[in-house]
């Protein structure tokens, strides 16, 4: 089944953006490893990927369950021969759109846990095999909530901010060994999760899932490696627009989460 150099593992692959990524990458010649909690839905996505000629490995796991994640990654690596692109897509948002005090703090923490512990566990399980094969790319599906102040969805906002820091840490620590990490906001794709959020009740302008697929494919192909550790936004950024602005992005150290100094010699920064 091995398709060396074009083997992707996608979490949350049974529906929504994860499903679109699985099918979109499969259609582009990638072998795909699919991970999600719903085995029946995962099998259906696997069938759709195989009809596009892709090699497929699927494994059921909750991303916050370390033993299950380890077993799932082992299955995908064994069946595909490795992982060259990891997409940490699985994530959740609070069920109630409200401020921190009005929310159930246990649910708030559960959102943080899924959106941070999940990518950490999956990345930890995948990273060794990536390094052994000479490198790879990691895409963390993030959000503008990582850097914007929001009046609602505290857990989601905190979790995405932490995820952005995780992305920059992984890219900095392992880029010398061939691994690049990226934050990718999908914009607002119409999914079960976004459609249920009151925040988007009146929305008519949705991001096309194909815009997300195109950016992930460009990352997987290595076209954006020099911009590792940075934040992209589907529906606004394209591979071409990012490459066209690459020197400006690097010169100004743009698209990263950092503390803004008072002045160039601010001792607190």
Secondary structure, DSSP 8 states (H G I E B T S, - for coil): ---TT-EEEEESTTSHHHHHHHHHHHHTT-EEEEEES-HHHHHHHHHHHHTTT--EEEEE--TT-HHHHHHHHHHHHHHHS--SEEEE------SS---TTTS-HHHHHHHHIIIIIHHHHHHHHHHHHHHHTT-EEEEEEE-GGGTS--SS-HHHHHHHHHHHHHHHHHHHHHGGGTEEEEEEE------HHHHT-GGGTT------HHHHHHHHHHHHTTTTGGGTT-EEEBTTB-HHHHHHTHHHHHHTT-SS-----SSTT-TT-
